[in-house]
Amino acid sequence: MTETRRDTLPEHDYASHEHHELRRGLDRIHDVGALLGNDAELSLGTLEVLHWVDSILGPHALWEDRWLYPEIDQRAGTPWATKLMSFEHQQIREAAASVATARTIVREARTPGAVVELRARLFALEAIIRAHMAREERFLLPLLEAGSSEAAPPEPQAGSTTPAGAV
């Protein structure tokens, strides 16, 4: 019995769609970091960002770690294909935690230095996520497309017949 591979184009499309949706959250991180309002507005905006990280970005990264990356590793024939990307997920979690800590300091201290630090941590979080997504799109998602051409059934030979309804 031969093993049939799933068509990978839907997985590629799904991952691309997910990244498109994540960009809205990234834009929000940027907007919050650039807020010129008072500390309370910055604190509230940061809380929204942290909620987005927990409810949207976190589950996306978990899906990548549990399904997408193992799938890519299998197709690449090595577990090293996605090791860096999984490591970056940990860096993103740590950057988000540093944003939460900086937000707490702003709420308690309300000093200009604390506000600057929070803004810097928000921009750093945005940068690491954008860079991570760019690497996925440039280096990993094309592996899904490459795998789909290998999984495609062979074209019928000239003169051969395929029964009606057969795929």
Biotite code that builds the C-alpha atoms (Angstrom):
import biotite.structure as struc

atoms = struc.array([
    struc.Atom([0.000, 0.000, 0.000], chain_id="A", res_id=1, res_name="MET", atom_name="CA", element="C"),
    struc.Atom([1.362, 3.409, -0.904], chain_id="A", res_id=2, res_name="THR", atom_name="CA", element="C"),
    struc.Atom([1.184, 6.394, 1.402], chain_id="A", res_id=3, res_name="GLU", atom_name="CA", element="C"),
    struc.Atom([-0.833, 9.309, 0.084], chain_id="A", res_id=4, res_name="THR", atom_name="CA", element="C"),
    struc.Atom([0.255, 12.788, 1.081], chain_id="A", res_id=5, res_name="ARG", atom_name="CA", element="C"),
    struc.Atom([-2.241, 15.500, 1.753], chain_id="A", res_id=6, res_name="ARG", atom_name="CA", element="C"),
    struc.Atom([-2.332, 18.419, -0.609], chain_id="A", res_id=7, res_name="ASP", atom_name="CA", element="C"),
    struc.Atom([-0.284, 21.149, 1.020], chain_id="A", res_id=8, res_name="THR", atom_name="CA", element="C"),
    struc.Atom([-1.716, 24.182, -0.701], chain_id="A", res_id=9, res_name="LEU", atom_name="CA", element="C"),
    struc.Atom([-4.551, 24.540, 1.852], chain_id="A", res_id=10, res_name="PRO", atom_name="CA", element="C"),
    struc.Atom([-2.004, 24.458, 4.691], chain_id="A", res_id=11, res_name="GLU", atom_name="CA", element="C"),
    struc.Atom([0.098, 27.112, 2.951], chain_id="A", res_id=12, res_name="HIS", atom_name="CA", element="C"),
    struc.Atom([-2.983, 29.242, 2.319], chain_id="A", res_id=13, res_name="ASP", atom_name="CA", element="C"),
    struc.Atom([-4.084, 28.860, 5.936], chain_id="A", res_id=14, res_name="TYR", atom_name="CA", element="C"),
    struc.Atom([-0.672, 29.851, 7.294], chain_id="A", res_id=15, res_name="ALA", atom_name="CA", element="C"),
    struc.Atom([-0.523, 32.830, 4.920], chain_id="A", res_id=16, res_name="SER", atom_name="CA", element="C"),
    struc.Atom([-4.030, 33.906, 5.969], chain_id="A", res_id=17, res_name="HIS", atom_name="CA", element="C"),
    struc.Atom([-3.056, 33.588, 9.629], chain_id="A", res_id=18, res_name="GLU", atom_name="CA", element="C"),
    struc.Atom([-0.045, 35.838, 9.059], chain_id="A", res_id=19, res_name="HIS", atom_name="CA", element="C"),
    struc.Atom([-2.219, 38.386, 7.301], chain_id="A", res_id=20, res_name="HIS", atom_name="CA", element="C"),
    struc.Atom([-4.533, 38.416, 10.326], chain_id="A", res_id=21, res_name="GLU", atom_name="CA", element="C"),
    struc.Atom([-1.585, 38.675, 12.730], chain_id="A", res_id=22, res_name="LEU", atom_name="CA", element="C"),
    struc.Atom([-0.378, 41.826, 11.000], chain_id="A", res_id=23, res_name="ARG", atom_name="CA", element="C"),
    struc.Atom([-3.371, 43.715, 12.415], chain_id="A", res_id=24, res_name="ARG", atom_name="CA", element="C"),
    struc.Atom([-2.231, 42.814, 15.911], chain_id="A", res_id=25, res_name="GLY", atom_name="CA", element="C"),
    struc.Atom([1.304, 43.855, 15.050], chain_id="A", res_id=26, res_name="LEU", atom_name="CA", element="C"),
    struc.Atom([0.031, 47.190, 13.791], chain_id="A", res_id=27, res_name="ASP", atom_name="CA", element="C"),
    struc.Atom([-1.774, 47.595, 17.119], chain_id="A", res_id=28, res_name="ARG", atom_name="CA", element="C"),
    struc.Atom([1.466, 46.944, 19.029], chain_id="A", res_id=29, res_name="ILE", atom_name="CA", element="C"),
    struc.Atom([3.100, 49.693, 16.987], chain_id="A", res_id=30, res_name="HIS", atom_name="CA", element="C"),
    struc.Atom([0.206, 52.090, 17.546], chain_id="A", res_id=31, res_name="ASP", atom_name="CA", element="C"),
    struc.Atom([0.258, 51.504, 21.308], chain_id="A", res_id=32, res_name="VAL", atom_name="CA", element="C"),
    struc.Atom([4.017, 52.061, 21.446], chain_id="A", res_id=33, res_name="GLY", atom_name="CA", element="C"),
    struc.Atom([3.541, 55.344, 19.594], chain_id="A", res_id=34, res_name="ALA", atom_name="CA", element="C"),
    struc.Atom([0.670, 56.594, 21.807], chain_id="A", res_id=35, res_name="LEU", atom_name="CA", element="C"),
    struc.Atom([1.251, 60.156, 22.904], chain_id="A", res_id=36, res_name="LEU", atom_name="CA", element="C"),
    struc.Atom([-1.569, 60.176, 25.431], chain_id="A", res_id=37, res_name="GLY", atom_name="CA", element="C"),
    struc.Atom([-1.248, 59.796, 29.175], chain_id="A", res_id=38, res_name="ASN", atom_name="CA", element="C"),
    struc.Atom([0.205, 56.834, 31.067], chain_id="A", res_id=39, res_name="ASP", atom_name="CA", element="C"),
    struc.Atom([-3.257, 55.381, 31.661], chain_id="A", res_id=40, res_name="ALA", atom_name="CA", element="C"),
    struc.Atom([-3.913, 55.189, 27.890], chain_id="A", res_id=41, res_name="GLU", atom_name="CA", element="C"),
    struc.Atom([-0.526, 53.551, 27.339], chain_id="A", res_id=42, res_name="LEU", atom_name="CA", element="C"),
    struc.Atom([-1.201, 51.086, 30.145], chain_id="A", res_id=43, res_name="SER", atom_name="CA", element="C"),
    struc.Atom([-4.658, 50.197, 28.801], chain_id="A", res_id=44, res_name="LEU", atom_name="CA", element="C"),
    struc.Atom([-3.343, 49.839, 25.240], chain_id="A", res_id=45, res_name="GLY", atom_name="CA", element="C"),
    struc.Atom([-0.551, 47.600, 26.501], chain_id="A", res_id=46, res_name="THR", atom_name="CA", element="C"),
    struc.Atom([-3.104, 45.467, 28.319], chain_id="A", res_id=47, res_name="LEU", atom_name="CA", element="C"),
    struc.Atom([-4.952, 45.051, 24.984], chain_id="A", res_id=48, res_name="GLU", atom_name="CA", element="C"),
    struc.Atom([-1.681, 44.017, 23.324], chain_id="A", res_id=49, res_name="VAL", atom_name="CA", element="C"),
    struc.Atom([-0.991, 41.453, 26.037], chain_id="A", res_id=50, res_name="LEU", atom_name="CA", element="C"),
    struc.Atom([-4.515, 40.067, 25.644], chain_id="A", res_id=51, res_name="HIS", atom_name="CA", element="C"),
    struc.Atom([-3.895, 39.742, 21.874], chain_id="A", res_id=52, res_name="TRP", atom_name="CA", element="C"),
    struc.Atom([-0.617, 37.919, 22.561], chain_id="A", res_id=53, res_name="VAL", atom_name="CA", element="C"),
    struc.Atom([-2.400, 35.471, 24.882], chain_id="A", res_id=54, res_name="ASP", atom_name="CA", element="C"),
    struc.Atom([-5.562, 34.922, 22.857], chain_id="A", res_id=55, res_name="SER", atom_name="CA", element="C"),
    struc.Atom([-4.402, 35.182, 19.235], chain_id="A", res_id=56, res_name="ILE", atom_name="CA", element="C"),
    struc.Atom([-0.626, 34.990, 18.878], chain_id="A", res_id=57, res_name="LEU", atom_name="CA", element="C"),
    struc.Atom([-0.099, 32.285, 21.512], chain_id="A", res_id=58, res_name="GLY", atom_name="CA", element="C"),
    struc.Atom([-2.543, 29.785, 19.975], chain_id="A", res_id=59, res_name="PRO", atom_name="CA", element="C"),
    struc.Atom([-1.077, 30.499, 16.524], chain_id="A", res_id=60, res_name="HIS", atom_name="CA", element="C"),
    struc.Atom([2.453, 29.729, 17.765], chain_id="A", res_id=61, res_name="ALA", atom_name="CA", element="C"),
    struc.Atom([1.178, 26.587, 19.501], chain_id="A", res_id=62, res_name="LEU", atom_name="CA", element="C"),
    struc.Atom([-0.387, 25.396, 16.220], chain_id="A", res_id=63, res_name="TRP", atom_name="CA", element="C"),
    struc.Atom([2.892, 26.041, 14.447], chain_id="A", res_id=64, res_name="GLU", atom_name="CA", element="C"),
    struc.Atom([4.914, 24.162, 17.092], chain_id="A", res_id=65, res_name="ASP", atom_name="CA", element="C"),
    struc.Atom([2.534, 21.204, 17.257], chain_id="A", res_id=66, res_name="ARG", atom_name="CA", element="C"),
    struc.Atom([1.479, 20.783, 13.625], chain_id="A", res_id=67, res_name="TRP", atom_name="CA", element="C"),
    struc.Atom([3.113, 23.060, 11.067], chain_id="A", res_id=68, res_name="LEU", atom_name="CA", element="C"),
    struc.Atom([6.743, 22.723, 12.145], chain_id="A", res_id=69, res_name="TYR", atom_name="CA", element="C"),
    struc.Atom([6.646, 18.912, 12.512], chain_id="A", res_id=70, res_name="PRO", atom_name="CA", element="C"),
    struc.Atom([5.036, 18.746, 9.054], chain_id="A", res_id=71, res_name="GLU", atom_name="CA", element="C"),
    struc.Atom([7.779, 20.921, 7.584], chain_id="A", res_id=72, res_name="ILE", atom_name="CA", element="C"),
    struc.Atom([10.488, 18.926, 9.382], chain_id="A", res_id=73, res_name="ASP", atom_name="CA", element="C"),
    struc.Atom([9.049, 15.712, 7.949], chain_id="A", res_id=74, res_name="GLN", atom_name="CA", element="C"),
    struc.Atom([9.003, 17.117, 4.420], chain_id="A", res_id=75, res_name="ARG", atom_name="CA", element="C"),
    struc.Atom([12.503, 18.549, 4.783], chain_id="A", res_id=76, res_name="ALA", atom_name="CA", element="C"),
    struc.Atom([13.736, 15.256, 6.176], chain_id="A", res_id=77, res_name="GLY", atom_name="CA", element="C"),
    struc.Atom([15.370, 16.844, 9.213], chain_id="A", res_id=78, res_name="THR", atom_name="CA", element="C"),
    struc.Atom([14.232, 18.030, 12.632], chain_id="A", res_id=79, res_name="PRO", atom_name="CA", element="C"),
    struc.Atom([16.574, 21.010, 12.227], chain_id="A", res_id=80, res_name="TRP", atom_name="CA", element="C"),
    struc.Atom([14.439, 22.749, 9.608], chain_id="A", res_id=81, res_name="ALA", atom_name="CA", element="C"),
    struc.Atom([12.346, 24.546, 12.237], chain_id="A", res_id=82, res_name="THR", atom_name="CA", element="C"),
    struc.Atom([14.473, 24.506, 15.407], chain_id="A", res_id=83, res_name="LYS", atom_name="CA", element="C"),
    struc.Atom([15.312, 28.212, 15.119], chain_id="A", res_id=84, res_name="LEU", atom_name="CA", element="C"),
    struc.Atom([11.662, 29.121, 14.623], chain_id="A", res_id=85, res_name="MET", atom_name="CA", element="C"),
    struc.Atom([10.599, 27.243, 17.768], chain_id="A", res_id=86, res_name="SER", atom_name="CA", element="C"),
    struc.Atom([13.392, 28.988, 19.660], chain_id="A", res_id=87, res_name="PHE", atom_name="CA", element="C"),
    struc.Atom([12.059, 32.321, 18.404], chain_id="A", res_id=88, res_name="GLU", atom_name="CA", element="C"),
    struc.Atom([8.621, 31.450, 19.796], chain_id="A", res_id=89, res_name="HIS", atom_name="CA", element="C"),
    struc.Atom([10.265, 31.291, 23.210], chain_id="A", res_id=90, res_name="GLN", atom_name="CA", element="C"),
    struc.Atom([11.948, 34.651, 22.569], chain_id="A", res_id=91, res_name="GLN", atom_name="CA", element="C"),
    struc.Atom([8.560, 36.129, 21.660], chain_id="A", res_id=92, res_name="ILE", atom_name="CA", element="C"),
    struc.Atom([7.038, 34.800, 24.899], chain_id="A", res_id=93, res_name="ARG", atom_name="CA", element="C"),
    struc.Atom([9.927, 36.324, 26.862], chain_id="A", res_id=94, res_name="GLU", atom_name="CA", element="C"),
    struc.Atom([9.538, 39.662, 25.057], chain_id="A", res_id=95, res_name="ALA", atom_name="CA", element="C"),
    struc.Atom([5.813, 39.675, 25.876], chain_id="A", res_id=96, res_name="ALA", atom_name="CA", element="C"),
    struc.Atom([6.605, 38.945, 29.526], chain_id="A", res_id=97, res_name="ALA", atom_name="CA", element="C"),
    struc.Atom([9.032, 41.890, 29.561], chain_id="A", res_id=98, res_name="SER", atom_name="CA", element="C"),
    struc.Atom([6.243, 44.113, 28.189], chain_id="A", res_id=99, res_name="VAL", atom_name="CA", element="C"),
    struc.Atom([3.978, 42.960, 31.035], chain_id="A", res_id=100, res_name="ALA", atom_name="CA", element="C"),
    struc.Atom([6.694, 43.730, 33.595], chain_id="A", res_id=101, res_name="THR", atom_name="CA", element="C"),
    struc.Atom([7.340, 47.158, 32.086], chain_id="A", res_id=102, res_name="ALA", atom_name="CA", element="C"),
    struc.Atom([3.596, 47.893, 32.162], chain_id="A", res_id=103, res_name="ARG", atom_name="CA", element="C"),
    struc.Atom([3.483, 47.079, 35.871], chain_id="A", res_id=104, res_name="THR", atom_name="CA", element="C"),
    struc.Atom([6.421, 49.420, 36.515], chain_id="A", res_id=105, res_name="ILE", atom_name="CA", element="C"),
    struc.Atom([4.667, 52.241, 34.615], chain_id="A", res_id=106, res_name="VAL", atom_name="CA", element="C"),
    struc.Atom([1.511, 51.753, 36.661], chain_id="A", res_id=107, res_name="ARG", atom_name="CA", element="C"),
    struc.Atom([3.470, 51.821, 39.916], chain_id="A", res_id=108, res_name="GLU", atom_name="CA", element="C"),
    struc.Atom([6.217, 54.366, 39.240], chain_id="A", res_id=109, res_name="ALA", atom_name="CA", element="C"),
    struc.Atom([4.733, 56.616, 36.538], chain_id="A", res_id=110, res_name="ARG", atom_name="CA", element="C"),
    struc.Atom([8.156, 58.012, 35.698], chain_id="A", res_id=111, res_name="THR", atom_name="CA", element="C"),
    struc.Atom([9.184, 59.196, 32.236], chain_id="A", res_id=112, res_name="PRO", atom_name="CA", element="C"),
    struc.Atom([11.926, 56.558, 32.192], chain_id="A", res_id=113, res_name="GLY", atom_name="CA", element="C"),
    struc.Atom([9.435, 53.785, 32.886], chain_id="A", res_id=114, res_name="ALA", atom_name="CA", element="C"),
    struc.Atom([7.205, 55.004, 30.051], chain_id="A", res_id=115, res_name="VAL", atom_name="CA", element="C"),
    struc.Atom([10.161, 55.082, 27.650], chain_id="A", res_id=116, res_name="VAL", atom_name="CA", element="C"),
    struc.Atom([11.115, 51.555, 28.717], chain_id="A", res_id=117, res_name="GLU", atom_name="CA", element="C"),
    struc.Atom([7.586, 50.267, 28.096], chain_id="A", res_id=118, res_name="LEU", atom_name="CA", element="C"),
    struc.Atom([7.499, 51.850, 24.646], chain_id="A", res_id=119, res_name="ARG", atom_name="CA", element="C"),
    struc.Atom([10.900, 50.317, 23.838], chain_id="A", res_id=120, res_name="ALA", atom_name="CA", element="C"),
    struc.Atom([9.723, 46.862, 24.919], chain_id="A", res_id=121, res_name="ARG", atom_name="CA", element="C"),
    struc.Atom([6.563, 47.194, 22.808], chain_id="A", res_id=122, res_name="LEU", atom_name="CA", element="C"),
    struc.Atom([8.604, 48.115, 19.735], chain_id="A", res_id=123, res_name="PHE", atom_name="CA", element="C"),
    struc.Atom([11.031, 45.262, 20.445], chain_id="A", res_id=124, res_name="ALA", atom_name="CA", element="C"),
    struc.Atom([8.107, 42.817, 20.659], chain_id="A", res_id=125, res_name="LEU", atom_name="CA", element="C"),
    struc.Atom([6.761, 44.100, 17.366], chain_id="A", res_id=126, res_name="GLU", atom_name="CA", element="C"),
    struc.Atom([10.178, 43.796, 15.705], chain_id="A", res_id=127, res_name="ALA", atom_name="CA", element="C"),
    struc.Atom([10.844, 40.242, 16.824], chain_id="A", res_id=128, res_name="ILE", atom_name="CA", element="C"),
    struc.Atom([7.402, 39.058, 15.708], chain_id="A", res_id=129, res_name="ILE", atom_name="CA", element="C"),
    struc.Atom([7.663, 40.781, 12.318], chain_id="A", res_id=130, res_name="ARG", atom_name="CA", element="C"),
    struc.Atom([11.135, 39.330, 11.730], chain_id="A", res_id=131, res_name="ALA", atom_name="CA", element="C"),
    struc.Atom([9.943, 35.867, 12.767], chain_id="A", res_id=132, res_name="HIS", atom_name="CA", element="C"),
    struc.Atom([6.977, 36.008, 10.394], chain_id="A", res_id=133, res_name="MET", atom_name="CA", element="C"),
    struc.Atom([9.191, 37.215, 7.545], chain_id="A", res_id=134, res_name="ALA", atom_name="CA", element="C"),
    struc.Atom([11.523, 34.241, 8.046], chain_id="A", res_id=135, res_name="ARG", atom_name="CA", element="C"),
    struc.Atom([8.587, 31.823, 8.102], chain_id="A", res_id=136, res_name="GLU", atom_name="CA", element="C"),
    struc.Atom([7.153, 33.289, 4.908], chain_id="A", res_id=137, res_name="GLU", atom_name="CA", element="C"),
    struc.Atom([10.506, 33.399, 3.142], chain_id="A", res_id=138, res_name="ARG", atom_name="CA", element="C"),
    struc.Atom([11.984, 30.068, 4.206], chain_id="A", res_id=139, res_name="PHE", atom_name="CA", element="C"),
    struc.Atom([9.352, 27.710, 5.668], chain_id="A", res_id=140, res_name="LEU", atom_name="CA", element="C"),
    struc.Atom([6.063, 28.243, 3.877], chain_id="A", res_id=141, res_name="LEU", atom_name="CA", element="C"),
    struc.Atom([7.663, 27.633, 0.464], chain_id="A", res_id=142, res_name="PRO", atom_name="CA", element="C"),
    struc.Atom([8.477, 24.119, 1.712], chain_id="A", res_id=143, res_name="LEU", atom_name="CA", element="C"),
    struc.Atom([4.740, 23.451, 1.850], chain_id="A", res_id=144, res_name="LEU", atom_name="CA", element="C"),
    struc.Atom([4.397, 24.479, -1.783], chain_id="A", res_id=145, res_name="GLU", atom_name="CA", element="C"),
    struc.Atom([7.398, 22.401, -2.800], chain_id="A", res_id=146, res_name="ALA", atom_name="CA", element="C"),
    struc.Atom([5.902, 19.380, -1.062], chain_id="A", res_id=147, res_name="GLY", atom_name="CA", element="C"),
    struc.Atom([2.633, 19.734, -2.949], chain_id="A", res_id=148, res_name="SER", atom_name="CA", element="C"),
    struc.Atom([4.259, 19.240, -6.360], chain_id="A", res_id=149, res_name="SER", atom_name="CA", element="C"),
    struc.Atom([5.839, 15.998, -5.103], chain_id="A", res_id=150, res_name="GLU", atom_name="CA", element="C"),
    struc.Atom([2.492, 14.803, -3.796], chain_id="A", res_id=151, res_name="ALA", atom_name="CA", element="C"),
    struc.Atom([0.596, 15.497, -7.014], chain_id="A", res_id=152, res_name="ALA", atom_name="CA", element="C"),
    struc.Atom([-0.485, 12.404, -8.906], chain_id="A", res_id=153, res_name="PRO", atom_name="CA", element="C"),
    struc.Atom([1.338, 11.797, -12.176], chain_id="A", res_id=154, res_name="PRO", atom_name="CA", element="C"),
    struc.Atom([-0.177, 13.208, -15.325], chain_id="A", res_id=155, res_name="GLU", atom_name="CA", element="C"),
    struc.Atom([-1.919, 10.594, -17.499], chain_id="A", res_id=156, res_name="PRO", atom_name="CA", element="C"),
    struc.Atom([0.219, 9.290, -20.349], chain_id="A", res_id=157, res_name="GLN", atom_name="CA", element="C"),
    struc.Atom([-0.847, 10.089, -23.891], chain_id="A", res_id=158, res_name="ALA", atom_name="CA", element="C"),
    struc.Atom([-3.258, 7.440, -25.092], chain_id="A", res_id=159, res_name="GLY", atom_name="CA", element="C"),
    struc.Atom([-4.102, 6.176, -21.607], chain_id="A", res_id=160, res_name="SER", atom_name="CA", element="C"),
    struc.Atom([-7.627, 6.308, -20.337], chain_id="A", res_id=161, res_name="THR", atom_name="CA", element="C"),
    struc.Atom([-8.850, 7.227, -16.910], chain_id="A", res_id=162, res_name="THR", atom_name="CA", element="C"),
    struc.Atom([-12.203, 5.810, -15.794], chain_id="A", res_id=163, res_name="PRO", atom_name="CA", element="C"),
    struc.Atom([-14.960, 8.410, -15.442], chain_id="A", res_id=164, res_name="ALA", atom_name="CA", element="C"),
    struc.Atom([-14.961, 10.003, -12.006], chain_id="A", res_id=165, res_name="GLY", atom_name="CA", element="C"),
    struc.Atom([-11.457, 8.739, -11.158], chain_id="A", res_id=166, res_name="ALA", atom_name="CA", element="C"),
    struc.Atom([-8.994, 11.223, -9.829], chain_id="A", res_id=167, res_name="VAL", atom_name="CA", element="C"),
])
